[in-house]
Amino acid sequence: MYYMPGRSNGLVFGVGIDGIYNNTIEEILKGIDRARDKGEILVVYAHIIGDDEDDYSYMVSKNKLERILQYVKENDMVFYTMSEVAN
């Protein structure tokens, strides 16, 4: 669920934050804490940003995404693009 430097296969794992993946905000924030504490990179992805999400949609709510971004900012963490992770 996270990028591990030194892997030679070029594969990057990520955590889906859309409703269909059923990853709660608490679980996502716990993953952010782990990445911060261990110096790892947590890759999260979503398909569509919308007003409401449910357990059957490939959509993340604006509120959930804003909470994740705010938490990362509060913890003085860095955002990376996939190109930056690959290098």
DOLO-174433 format. One record per residue (C-alpha): residue number from 1; residue in one letter; x, y negated, z. Coordinates in steps of 0.25 Angstrom, whole numbers. Layout:
BEGIN
<pos = NUM code = A X = X Y = Y Z = Z>
...
This chain:
BEGIN
<pos = 1 code = M X = 0 Y = 0 Z = 0>
<pos = 2 code = Y X = 12 Y = -9 Z = -1>
<pos = 3 code = Y X = 25 Y = -11 Z = -9>
<pos = 4 code = M X = 37 Y = -4 Z = -4>
<pos = 5 code = P X = 50 Y = -10 Z = -9>
<pos = 6 code = G X = 60 Y = -1 Z = -15>
<pos = 7 code = R X = 50 Y = 8 Z = -21>
<pos = 8 code = S X = 54 Y = 11 Z = -36>
<pos = 9 code = N X = 41 Y = 16 Z = -41>
<pos = 10 code = G X = 35 Y = 1 Z = -43>
<pos = 11 code = L X = 22 Y = 5 Z = -37>
<pos = 12 code = V X = 16 Y = -5 Z = -28>
<pos = 13 code = F X = 4 Y = -1 Z = -19>
<pos = 14 code = G X = -6 Y = -11 Z = -15>
<pos = 15 code = V X = -18 Y = -12 Z = -6>
<pos = 16 code = G X = -32 Y = -15 Z = -12>
<pos = 17 code = I X = -40 Y = -26 Z = -5>
<pos = 18 code = D X = -52 Y = -25 Z = -13>
<pos = 19 code = G X = -65 Y = -20 Z = -6>
<pos = 20 code = I X = -64 Y = -6 Z = -12>
<pos = 21 code = Y X = -51 Y = -3 Z = -5>
<pos = 22 code = N X = -57 Y = -4 Z = 9>
<pos = 23 code = N X = -45 Y = -11 Z = 14>
<pos = 24 code = T X = -50 Y = -20 Z = 26>
<pos = 25 code = I X = -44 Y = -33 Z = 28>
<pos = 26 code = E X = -38 Y = -28 Z = 41>
<pos = 27 code = E X = -31 Y = -17 Z = 34>
<pos = 28 code = I X = -25 Y = -26 Z = 24>
<pos = 29 code = L X = -20 Y = -36 Z = 34>
<pos = 30 code = K X = -14 Y = -24 Z = 42>
<pos = 31 code = G X = -7 Y = -21 Z = 28>
<pos = 32 code = I X = -2 Y = -35 Z = 28>
<pos = 33 code = D X = 3 Y = -34 Z = 42>
<pos = 34 code = R X = 11 Y = -22 Z = 38>
<pos = 35 code = A X = 17 Y = -28 Z = 26>
<pos = 36 code = R X = 21 Y = -40 Z = 34>
<pos = 37 code = D X = 27 Y = -32 Z = 46>
<pos = 38 code = K X = 35 Y = -22 Z = 37>
<pos = 39 code = G X = 39 Y = -32 Z = 26>
<pos = 40 code = E X = 30 Y = -25 Z = 15>
<pos = 41 code = I X = 22 Y = -30 Z = 4>
<pos = 42 code = L X = 7 Y = -27 Z = 4>
<pos = 43 code = V X = 1 Y = -27 Z = -9>
<pos = 44 code = V X = -14 Y = -30 Z = -10>
<pos = 45 code = Y X = -23 Y = -30 Z = -22>
<pos = 46 code = A X = -37 Y = -33 Z = -26>
<pos = 47 code = H X = -45 Y = -34 Z = -38>
<pos = 48 code = I X = -55 Y = -45 Z = -37>
<pos = 49 code = I X = -57 Y = -56 Z = -27>
<pos = 50 code = G X = -72 Y = -59 Z = -23>
<pos = 51 code = D X = -81 Y = -64 Z = -13>
<pos = 52 code = D X = -85 Y = -50 Z = -7>
<pos = 53 code = E X = -79 Y = -36 Z = -7>
<pos = 54 code = D X = -85 Y = -23 Z = -4>
<pos = 55 code = D X = -80 Y = -9 Z = -3>
<pos = 56 code = Y X = -83 Y = -6 Z = -17>
<pos = 57 code = S X = -76 Y = -18 Z = -25>
<pos = 58 code = Y X = -63 Y = -21 Z = -30>
<pos = 59 code = M X = -64 Y = -35 Z = -24>
<pos = 60 code = V X = -57 Y = -42 Z = -12>
<pos = 61 code = S X = -65 Y = -53 Z = -5>
<pos = 62 code = K X = -59 Y = -67 Z = -5>
<pos = 63 code = N X = -60 Y = -66 Z = 10>
<pos = 64 code = K X = -52 Y = -54 Z = 11>
<pos = 65 code = L X = -41 Y = -59 Z = 2>
<pos = 66 code = E X = -40 Y = -72 Z = 9>
<pos = 67 code = R X = -39 Y = -65 Z = 22>
<pos = 68 code = I X = -27 Y = -56 Z = 16>
<pos = 69 code = L X = -20 Y = -68 Z = 10>
<pos = 70 code = Q X = -22 Y = -77 Z = 23>
<pos = 71 code = Y X = -16 Y = -65 Z = 31>
<pos = 72 code = V X = -4 Y = -64 Z = 22>
<pos = 73 code = K X = -2 Y = -79 Z = 23>
<pos = 74 code = E X = -4 Y = -79 Z = 38>
<pos = 75 code = N X = 7 Y = -69 Z = 39>
<pos = 76 code = D X = 17 Y = -77 Z = 30>
<pos = 77 code = M X = 18 Y = -65 Z = 20>
<pos = 78 code = V X = 22 Y = -66 Z = 6>
<pos = 79 code = F X = 13 Y = -64 Z = -6>
<pos = 80 code = Y X = 19 Y = -56 Z = -18>
<pos = 81 code = T X = 15 Y = -54 Z = -32>
<pos = 82 code = M X = 16 Y = -40 Z = -38>
<pos = 83 code = S X = 28 Y = -45 Z = -47>
<pos = 84 code = E X = 35 Y = -49 Z = -34>
<pos = 85 code = V X = 32 Y = -36 Z = -27>
<pos = 86 code = A X = 38 Y = -28 Z = -39>
<pos = 87 code = N X = 51 Y = -36 Z = -39>
